[in-house]
Amino acid sequence: MDLFGILSVSNLPVDWSFSTGLKMYVVESRGGAIACMLLSLFLLGTWPALLTLLERRGRLPQHTYLDYTITNFLAAVIIAFTFGEIGESTAENPNFLIQLFQVNWPSVLFAIAGGVVLSLGNLSTQYAWAIVGLSVTNVIAASITVVVGTTLNYFLDDKINNAEILFPGVGCFLIAVCLASGVHASNAADNEAKLKTLANRMIEEIGDLQVPLFEETCLISVGRDKENVFGMTEKAKVGTADFLLEIESRRAIKVFGRSTYIGLGITFLSGLCLSLFSPAFNLATNDQWDTLREGVPHLSAYTAFFWFSTFCFVIAIILNINFMYRPVLNLPQSSFKAYLSDWDERGWASLAGLLCGFGNGL
């Protein structure tokens, strides 16, 4: 995406002013733009860790994602009604509320499409984090986003960038996808070997049962829980089979016995969805296909971001309420009433939504 709509709090020259004397600061240097990009990366890199932490603590992802979605949309509304309304409105650059009621539906539909695919991408990523792991999922999904999104934007922008410089970098991200997929397969095999060794060592305590690895580890986990009641075990060392069992016993999404390909499939689906939101947003704000009527101004970044976030919110609400009553990946069934009464860790989930919302806004 282009660096439009990026705000800076640095003392840069300004062109627009509010009637009360309040002014909007606009990035007019590469340094300011890079600073905003780095802040955005920090915000967008923090919220996935929070959601992963909550899942490992046992909070249902349906509840967590609903909290995240609400505050994420709240951030978009704040941005639209503050930065989108600051400054004098003109025919070429109307303010948010004025543009909201103009006949610009072709561009609005592109923004809506971007919000839909982003919502699907973020939702699938939440489940991929549990199965594949946070670091591997983010590497694969982000790399696919760069490869597909950059390629589509390159052609949408009439090849204004230098392909000889751009696409070797894109190729590096493609290599990252392959390497991260290999890392996940290796991690899965390593974890399975650790659990198998532990199962063979402790199966005598349970009995000589011919059961799959997943059932073996479940039986061992039950045995270890009994030991914990009497204080006979110590805290497991990170990376050991005992540590894996501790995480599995606490977490909401149980991952033992799941195929490597299921996790990678969800991750690749997430990356493909996320790769499409940037070209859709590009079309919404720049109208490369000339879908707007003559004289109708292009959507501002604030208006496009509002429509984008609104339908990202709508799709997330619909899907998560459906997943509460029809859960996936063997999660327990929940209800809207249970969600409203679940205040455990709600503050962290809400903070994640604000971080993502303001990160996207930058």
DRENDO-1510 file (C-alpha; in Angstrom, 1 decimal, always signed):
<recs>
REC; n; res; u; v; w
REC; 1; MET; +0.0; +0.0; +0.0 .
REC; 2; ASP; +1.1; +3.6; -0.6 .
REC; 3; LEU; +2.0; +5.8; +2.3 .
REC; 4; PHE; -1.2; +7.7; +2.2 .
REC; 5; GLY; -3.1; +8.7; +5.3 .
REC; 6; ILE; -0.1; +8.3; +7.6 .
REC; 7; LEU; +0.0; +10.9; +10.4 .
REC; 8; SER; +2.9; +12.3; +12.3 .
REC; 9; VAL; +3.2; +14.1; +15.5 .
REC; 10; SER; +6.5; +15.7; +14.5 .
REC; 11; ASN; +6.8; +19.4; +13.8 .
REC; 12; LEU; +6.3; +19.3; +10.1 .
REC; 13; PRO; +4.9; +22.1; +7.8 .
REC; 14; VAL; +1.1; +21.9; +7.6 .
REC; 15; ASP; -1.4; +22.9; +4.9 .
REC; 16; TRP; -4.8; +22.3; +6.4 .
REC; 17; SER; -6.2; +24.0; +9.5 .
REC; 18; PHE; -9.3; +23.6; +11.6 .
REC; 19; SER; -11.6; +26.5; +12.2 .
REC; 20; THR; -10.6; +26.5; +15.9 .
REC; 21; GLY; -7.0; +26.7; +15.1 .
REC; 22; LEU; -6.3; +23.0; +15.4 .
REC; 23; LYS; -4.1; +21.7; +12.6 .
REC; 24; MET; -3.6; +18.3; +11.1 .
REC; 25; TYR; +0.0; +17.2; +10.7 .
REC; 26; VAL; +0.8; +15.4; +7.4 .
REC; 27; VAL; +3.9; +13.5; +6.7 .
REC; 28; GLU; +6.0; +15.4; +4.2 .
REC; 29; SER; +9.3; +13.5; +4.6 .
REC; 30; ARG; +10.5; +10.0; +4.2 .
REC; 31; GLY; +11.8; +10.1; +7.8 .
REC; 32; GLY; +8.4; +10.9; +9.2 .
REC; 33; ALA; +6.8; +8.2; +7.0 .
REC; 34; ILE; +9.4; +5.6; +8.1 .
REC; 35; ALA; +8.8; +6.6; +11.8 .
REC; 36; CYS; +5.1; +6.0; +11.4 .
REC; 37; MET; +5.7; +2.7; +9.6 .
REC; 38; LEU; +7.9; +1.5; +12.5 .
REC; 39; LEU; +5.3; +2.5; +15.0 .
REC; 40; SER; +2.7; +0.7; +13.0 .
REC; 41; LEU; +4.9; -2.4; +12.8 .
REC; 42; PHE; +5.3; -2.4; +16.6 .
REC; 43; LEU; +1.6; -2.2; +17.2 .
REC; 44; LEU; +0.7; -4.8; +14.5 .
REC; 45; GLY; +3.4; -7.1; +15.9 .
REC; 46; THR; +2.2; -6.9; +19.5 .
REC; 47; TRP; -1.5; -7.9; +19.3 .
REC; 48; PRO; -0.9; -11.4; +17.9 .
REC; 49; ALA; +1.2; -12.3; +20.9 .
REC; 50; LEU; -1.6; -11.2; +23.2 .
REC; 51; LEU; -4.2; -13.3; +21.5 .
REC; 52; THR; -1.8; -16.3; +21.5 .
REC; 53; LEU; -1.1; -15.8; +25.2 .
REC; 54; LEU; -4.9; -15.8; +26.0 .
REC; 55; GLU; -5.4; -19.0; +24.0 .
REC; 56; ARG; -2.6; -20.7; +25.9 .
REC; 57; ARG; -4.2; -19.6; +29.2 .
REC; 58; GLY; -7.4; -21.4; +28.2 .
REC; 59; ARG; -9.7; -18.6; +27.1 .
REC; 60; LEU; -12.0; -19.6; +24.2 .
REC; 61; PRO; -10.8; -18.0; +21.0 .
REC; 62; GLN; -14.4; -17.1; +20.1 .
REC; 63; HIS; -14.7; -14.9; +23.2 .
REC; 64; THR; -11.3; -13.4; +22.7 .
REC; 65; TYR; -11.8; -12.5; +19.1 .
REC; 66; LEU; -15.2; -10.9; +19.8 .
REC; 67; ASP; -13.5; -8.6; +22.4 .
REC; 68; TYR; -10.7; -7.9; +19.9 .
REC; 69; THR; -13.1; -7.1; +17.1 .
REC; 70; ILE; -15.2; -4.6; +19.1 .
REC; 71; THR; -12.2; -2.5; +20.2 .
REC; 72; ASN; -10.6; -2.8; +16.7 .
REC; 73; PHE; -13.7; -1.3; +15.2 .
REC; 74; LEU; -13.7; +1.4; +18.0 .
REC; 75; ALA; -10.2; +2.4; +16.9 .
REC; 76; ALA; -11.4; +2.9; +13.3 .
REC; 77; VAL; -14.4; +5.0; +14.4 .
REC; 78; ILE; -12.1; +7.2; +16.6 .
REC; 79; ILE; -9.7; +7.7; +13.7 .
REC; 80; ALA; -12.5; +8.6; +11.2 .
REC; 81; PHE; -14.2; +11.1; +13.5 .
REC; 82; THR; -11.0; +12.8; +14.6 .
REC; 83; PHE; -8.3; +12.8; +11.9 .
REC; 84; GLY; -11.0; +12.4; +9.2 .
REC; 85; GLU; -12.8; +15.6; +10.3 .
REC; 86; ILE; -9.8; +17.8; +11.1 .
REC; 87; GLY; -9.1; +20.5; +8.6 .
REC; 88; GLU; -11.1; +22.4; +6.0 .
REC; 89; SER; -13.3; +20.4; +3.7 .
REC; 90; THR; -13.0; +21.1; +0.0 .
REC; 91; ALA; -14.5; +19.6; -3.2 .
REC; 92; GLU; -11.3; +17.8; -4.0 .
REC; 93; ASN; -10.7; +16.6; -0.4 .
REC; 94; PRO; -14.0; +16.4; +1.5 .
REC; 95; ASN; -14.0; +15.5; +5.2 .
REC; 96; PHE; -15.1; +12.1; +6.4 .
REC; 97; LEU; -18.8; +12.9; +7.1 .
REC; 98; ILE; -19.3; +14.7; +3.8 .
REC; 99; GLN; -17.7; +11.9; +1.8 .
REC; 100; LEU; -19.7; +9.3; +3.7 .
REC; 101; PHE; -22.8; +10.4; +1.9 .
REC; 102; GLN; -21.4; +11.0; -1.6 .
REC; 103; VAL; -22.1; +8.7; -4.6 .
REC; 104; ASN; -18.9; +6.7; -4.4 .
REC; 105; TRP; -20.2; +3.2; -4.0 .
REC; 106; PRO; -17.8; +1.5; -6.5 .
REC; 107; SER; -14.8; +2.6; -4.3 .
REC; 108; VAL; -16.8; +1.7; -1.1 .
REC; 109; LEU; -17.4; -1.8; -2.4 .
REC; 110; PHE; -13.6; -2.3; -2.9 .
REC; 111; ALA; -13.0; -1.1; +0.7 .
REC; 112; ILE; -15.7; -3.5; +1.9 .
REC; 113; ALA; -14.1; -6.4; +0.0 .
REC; 114; GLY; -10.8; -5.5; +1.7 .
REC; 115; GLY; -12.4; -5.6; +5.1 .
REC; 116; VAL; -14.1; -9.0; +4.3 .
REC; 117; VAL; -10.8; -10.7; +3.3 .
REC; 118; LEU; -8.9; -9.1; +6.2 .
REC; 119; SER; -11.5; -10.4; +8.6 .
REC; 120; LEU; -11.3; -13.9; +7.2 .
REC; 121; GLY; -7.5; -13.8; +7.2 .
REC; 122; ASN; -7.2; -12.6; +10.8 .
REC; 123; LEU; -9.8; -15.2; +12.0 .
REC; 124; SER; -8.0; -18.1; +10.3 .
REC; 125; THR; -4.7; -16.8; +11.6 .
REC; 126; GLN; -6.0; -17.1; +15.2 .
REC; 127; TYR; -6.4; -20.9; +14.8 .
REC; 128; ALA; -3.2; -21.2; +12.8 .
REC; 129; TRP; -1.2; -19.7; +15.8 .
REC; 130; ALA; -2.4; -22.5; +18.0 .
REC; 131; ILE; -1.5; -25.4; +15.6 .
REC; 132; VAL; +1.5; -24.1; +13.8 .
REC; 133; GLY; +2.9; -21.6; +16.3 .
REC; 134; LEU; +3.1; -17.8; +16.4 .
REC; 135; SER; +6.5; -17.3; +14.8 .
REC; 136; VAL; +6.1; -19.7; +11.9 .
REC; 137; THR; +2.5; -18.6; +11.2 .
REC; 138; ASN; +3.5; -15.0; +11.0 .
REC; 139; VAL; +6.4; -15.6; +8.8 .
REC; 140; ILE; +4.4; -17.7; +6.3 .
REC; 141; ALA; +1.3; -15.5; +6.3 .
REC; 142; ALA; +3.2; -12.2; +6.1 .
REC; 143; SER; +5.5; -13.5; +3.3 .
REC; 144; ILE; +2.5; -14.7; +1.3 .
REC; 145; THR; +0.9; -11.2; +1.8 .
REC; 146; VAL; +4.1; -9.5; +0.6 .
REC; 147; VAL; +4.5; -11.8; -2.5 .
REC; 148; VAL; +0.9; -11.7; -3.7 .
REC; 149; GLY; +0.0; -8.2; -2.5 .
REC; 150; THR; +3.1; -6.5; -3.8 .
REC; 151; THR; +2.7; -8.2; -7.2 .
REC; 152; LEU; -1.0; -7.2; -7.6 .
REC; 153; ASN; -0.2; -3.6; -6.4 .
REC; 154; TYR; +2.7; -3.4; -8.9 .
REC; 155; PHE; +0.3; -4.0; -11.8 .
REC; 156; LEU; -2.5; -1.9; -10.3 .
REC; 157; ASP; -0.1; +1.1; -10.0 .
REC; 158; ASP; +0.9; +0.8; -13.7 .
REC; 159; LYS; +4.4; -0.6; -12.9 .
REC; 160; ILE; +5.7; +2.6; -11.4 .
REC; 161; ASN; +8.2; +0.8; -9.2 .
REC; 162; ASN; +11.5; -0.6; -10.4 .
REC; 163; ALA; +10.8; -4.3; -11.0 .
REC; 164; GLU; +14.5; -5.2; -10.9 .
REC; 165; ILE; +14.7; -3.9; -7.3 .
REC; 166; LEU; +11.2; -4.9; -6.2 .
REC; 167; PHE; +10.9; -8.5; -7.2 .
REC; 168; PRO; +14.2; -9.9; -5.9 .
REC; 169; GLY; +13.0; -8.7; -2.5 .
REC; 170; VAL; +9.7; -10.4; -3.1 .
REC; 171; GLY; +11.6; -13.5; -4.0 .
REC; 172; CYS; +13.2; -13.5; -0.6 .
REC; 173; PHE; +9.8; -13.6; +1.0 .
REC; 174; LEU; +8.9; -16.5; -1.2 .
REC; 175; ILE; +12.0; -18.4; +0.1 .
REC; 176; ALA; +10.9; -17.5; +3.6 .
REC; 177; VAL; +7.6; -19.3; +3.0 .
REC; 178; CYS; +9.3; -22.5; +2.0 .
REC; 179; LEU; +11.8; -22.3; +4.9 .
REC; 180; ALA; +9.1; -21.6; +7.5 .
REC; 181; SER; +7.0; -24.5; +6.2 .
REC; 182; GLY; +10.0; -26.8; +6.7 .
REC; 183; VAL; +10.6; -25.4; +10.2 .
REC; 184; HIS; +7.0; -26.3; +11.1 .
REC; 185; ALA; +7.3; -29.8; +9.8 .
REC; 186; SER; +10.6; -30.2; +11.7 .
REC; 187; ASN; +9.1; -28.8; +14.9 .
REC; 188; ALA; +6.1; -31.2; +14.6 .
REC; 189; ALA; +8.3; -34.2; +14.1 .
REC; 190; ASP; +10.5; -33.1; +17.1 .
REC; 191; ASN; +7.5; -32.7; +19.4 .
REC; 192; GLU; +6.1; -36.0; +18.3 .
REC; 193; ALA; +9.4; -37.7; +19.1 .
REC; 194; LYS; +9.6; -36.1; +22.6 .
REC; 195; LEU; +6.0; -37.2; +23.4 .
REC; 196; LYS; +6.6; -40.7; +22.1 .
REC; 197; THR; +9.7; -41.1; +24.2 .
REC; 198; LEU; +7.8; -39.9; +27.3 .
REC; 199; ALA; +4.9; -42.2; +26.4 .
REC; 200; ASN; +7.1; -45.2; +26.2 .
REC; 201; ARG; +8.8; -44.4; +29.5 .
REC; 202; MET; +5.5; -43.9; +31.4 .
REC; 203; ILE; +3.2; -46.4; +29.7 .
REC; 204; GLU; +4.0; -48.9; +32.4 .
REC; 205; GLU; +2.3; -46.7; +34.9 .
REC; 206; ILE; -0.9; -46.8; +32.9 .
REC; 207; GLY; -0.8; -50.2; +31.5 .
REC; 208; ASP; +0.4; -51.9; +28.3 .
REC; 209; LEU; -2.2; -50.3; +26.0 .
REC; 210; GLN; -1.9; -50.2; +22.3 .
REC; 211; VAL; -3.3; -46.7; +21.6 .
REC; 212; PRO; -2.3; -43.9; +19.3 .
REC; 213; LEU; +0.1; -41.2; +20.4 .
REC; 214; PHE; -2.6; -38.6; +21.0 .
REC; 215; GLU; -4.5; -40.9; +23.4 .
REC; 216; GLU; -1.2; -41.9; +25.1 .
REC; 217; THR; -0.3; -38.3; +25.8 .
REC; 218; CYS; -3.8; -37.6; +27.1 .
REC; 219; LEU; -3.6; -40.5; +29.5 .
REC; 220; ILE; -0.2; -39.3; +30.7 .
REC; 221; SER; -1.5; -35.8; +31.1 .
REC; 222; VAL; -4.3; -37.1; +33.4 .
REC; 223; GLY; -1.7; -39.0; +35.4 .
REC; 224; ARG; +0.5; -35.9; +35.8 .
REC; 225; ASP; -2.6; -33.9; +36.9 .
REC; 226; LYS; -3.1; -36.4; +39.7 .
REC; 227; GLU; +0.5; -36.0; +40.8 .
REC; 228; ASN; +0.1; -32.2; +40.8 .
REC; 229; VAL; -2.7; -32.6; +43.3 .
REC; 230; PHE; -0.3; -34.1; +45.8 .
REC; 231; GLY; +2.5; -31.6; +44.9 .
REC; 232; MET; +4.7; -34.4; +43.6 .
REC; 233; THR; +5.8; -32.6; +40.4 .
REC; 234; GLU; +8.0; -29.6; +39.6 .
REC; 235; LYS; +7.5; -27.0; +37.0 .
REC; 236; ALA; +8.4; -28.4; +33.6 .
REC; 237; LYS; +11.4; -27.2; +31.7 .
REC; 238; VAL; +10.7; -25.3; +28.5 .
REC; 239; GLY; +11.0; -27.4; +25.4 .
REC; 240; THR; +10.5; -30.7; +27.2 .
REC; 241; ALA; +7.7; -33.2; +26.7 .
REC; 242; ASP; +6.4; -32.3; +30.2 .
REC; 243; PHE; +6.3; -28.7; +29.1 .
REC; 244; LEU; +4.3; -29.6; +26.0 .
REC; 245; LEU; +1.8; -31.5; +28.1 .
REC; 246; GLU; +1.4; -28.6; +30.5 .
REC; 247; ILE; +0.6; -26.3; +27.7 .
REC; 248; GLU; -1.8; -28.8; +26.1 .
REC; 249; SER; -3.7; -29.3; +29.4 .
REC; 250; ARG; -4.2; -25.5; +29.8 .
REC; 251; ARG; -4.8; -24.3; +26.3 .
REC; 252; ALA; -8.2; -23.8; +24.6 .
REC; 253; ILE; -7.3; -25.3; +21.2 .
REC; 254; LYS; -6.0; -28.9; +21.7 .
REC; 255; VAL; -3.3; -29.6; +19.1 .
REC; 256; PHE; -2.0; -33.0; +19.9 .
REC; 257; GLY; -2.7; -35.5; +17.1 .
REC; 258; ARG; -3.5; -32.9; +14.5 .
REC; 259; SER; -1.9; -33.2; +11.1 .
REC; 260; THR; +0.9; -30.9; +10.0 .
REC; 261; TYR; -1.0; -30.2; +6.8 .
REC; 262; ILE; -4.1; -28.9; +8.6 .
REC; 263; GLY; -2.1; -26.2; +10.3 .
REC; 264; LEU; -0.2; -25.3; +7.2 .
REC; 265; GLY; -3.4; -25.3; +5.1 .
REC; 266; ILE; -5.0; -22.8; +7.6 .
REC; 267; THR; -1.9; -20.7; +7.5 .
REC; 268; PHE; -1.7; -20.5; +3.7 .
REC; 269; LEU; -5.4; -19.6; +3.6 .
REC; 270; SER; -4.8; -16.8; +6.0 .
REC; 271; GLY; -1.9; -15.5; +3.9 .
REC; 272; LEU; -3.9; -15.5; +0.7 .
REC; 273; CYS; -6.8; -13.6; +2.4 .
REC; 274; LEU; -4.4; -11.1; +3.9 .
REC; 275; SER; -2.6; -10.6; +0.6 .
REC; 276; LEU; -5.9; -9.4; -1.0 .
REC; 277; PHE; -6.8; -6.6; +1.4 .
REC; 278; SER; -4.0; -4.3; +0.3 .
REC; 279; PRO; -4.9; -4.3; -3.4 .
REC; 280; ALA; -8.6; -3.8; -2.5 .
REC; 281; PHE; -7.7; -0.8; -0.4 .
REC; 282; ASN; -5.5; +0.5; -3.1 .
REC; 283; LEU; -8.4; +0.3; -5.6 .
REC; 284; ALA; -10.8; +1.9; -3.1 .
REC; 285; THR; -8.6; +5.0; -2.6 .
REC; 286; ASN; -6.9; +5.4; -6.0 .
REC; 287; ASP; -9.7; +4.2; -8.4 .
REC; 288; GLN; -7.3; +2.7; -11.0 .
REC; 289; TRP; -10.1; +1.1; -12.9 .
REC; 290; ASP; -12.0; +4.5; -13.2 .
REC; 291; THR; -15.2; +3.2; -11.6 .
REC; 292; LEU; -16.2; +6.6; -10.1 .
REC; 293; ARG; -18.3; +9.1; -12.0 .
REC; 294; GLU; -16.5; +12.2; -13.3 .
REC; 295; GLY; -16.2; +14.8; -10.6 .
REC; 296; VAL; -16.6; +12.4; -7.7 .
REC; 297; PRO; -13.4; +12.6; -5.5 .
REC; 298; HIS; -11.5; +9.5; -4.6 .
REC; 299; LEU; -12.1; +8.0; -1.2 .
REC; 300; SER; -9.9; +9.5; +1.5 .
REC; 301; ALA; -7.8; +7.0; +3.5 .
REC; 302; TYR; -10.1; +7.8; +6.5 .
REC; 303; THR; -13.3; +7.0; +4.7 .
REC; 304; ALA; -11.9; +3.9; +3.1 .
REC; 305; PHE; -10.6; +2.7; +6.4 .
REC; 306; PHE; -13.9; +3.3; +8.1 .
REC; 307; TRP; -15.8; +1.2; +5.5 .
REC; 308; PHE; -13.0; -1.4; +5.5 .
REC; 309; SER; -13.1; -1.7; +9.3 .
REC; 310; THR; -16.9; -1.7; +9.5 .
REC; 311; PHE; -17.3; -4.8; +7.3 .
REC; 312; CYS; -14.3; -6.5; +8.9 .
REC; 313; PHE; -16.2; -6.0; +12.1 .
REC; 314; VAL; -19.5; -7.3; +10.7 .
REC; 315; ILE; -18.0; -10.5; +9.2 .
REC; 316; ALA; -16.0; -11.2; +12.5 .
REC; 317; ILE; -19.2; -10.9; +14.6 .
REC; 318; ILE; -21.2; -13.2; +12.3 .
REC; 319; LEU; -18.5; -15.9; +12.1 .
REC; 320; ASN; -17.6; -15.8; +15.8 .
REC; 321; ILE; -21.1; -16.0; +17.1 .
REC; 322; ASN; -21.6; -19.0; +14.7 .
REC; 323; PHE; -18.4; -20.6; +16.0 .
REC; 324; MET; -19.7; -20.2; +19.5 .
REC; 325; TYR; -22.7; -22.4; +18.8 .
REC; 326; ARG; -21.0; -24.6; +16.1 .
REC; 327; PRO; -17.3; -24.7; +17.2 .
REC; 328; VAL; -14.5; -25.9; +15.1 .
REC; 329; LEU; -11.3; -27.9; +16.0 .
REC; 330; ASN; -13.2; -29.7; +18.8 .
REC; 331; LEU; -13.5; -26.6; +20.9 .
REC; 332; PRO; -16.3; -26.6; +23.5 .
REC; 333; GLN; -19.6; -25.1; +22.6 .
REC; 334; SER; -20.4; -21.7; +24.1 .
REC; 335; SER; -23.1; -19.1; +23.9 .
REC; 336; PHE; -23.6; -15.3; +23.8 .
REC; 337; LYS; -24.7; -15.3; +27.4 .
REC; 338; ALA; -21.5; -17.2; +28.4 .
REC; 339; TYR; -19.4; -14.7; +26.4 .
REC; 340; LEU; -21.0; -11.7; +28.2 .
REC; 341; SER; -20.2; -13.2; +31.6 .
REC; 342; ASP; -16.6; -14.2; +30.6 .
REC; 343; TRP; -14.5; -11.3; +32.0 .
REC; 344; ASP; -11.3; -13.3; +32.4 .
REC; 345; GLU; -8.5; -11.6; +30.4 .
REC; 346; ARG; -11.0; -9.4; +28.6 .
REC; 347; GLY; -8.8; -6.4; +29.1 .
REC; 348; TRP; -5.9; -8.0; +27.2 .
REC; 349; ALA; -8.2; -9.0; +24.3 .
REC; 350; SER; -9.6; -5.5; +24.1 .
REC; 351; LEU; -6.1; -4.0; +24.2 .
REC; 352; ALA; -5.1; -6.3; +21.3 .
REC; 353; GLY; -8.0; -4.8; +19.2 .
REC; 354; LEU; -6.9; -1.3; +19.9 .
REC; 355; LEU; -3.3; -2.0; +19.0 .
REC; 356; CYS; -4.4; -3.6; +15.7 .
REC; 357; GLY; -6.9; -0.9; +14.9 .
REC; 358; PHE; -4.4; +2.0; +15.4 .
REC; 359; GLY; -1.7; +0.0; +13.7 .
REC; 360; ASN; -3.8; -0.4; +10.6 .
REC; 361; GLY; -4.8; +3.2; +10.8 .
REC; 362; LEU; -1.1; +4.3; +10.6 .
</recs>
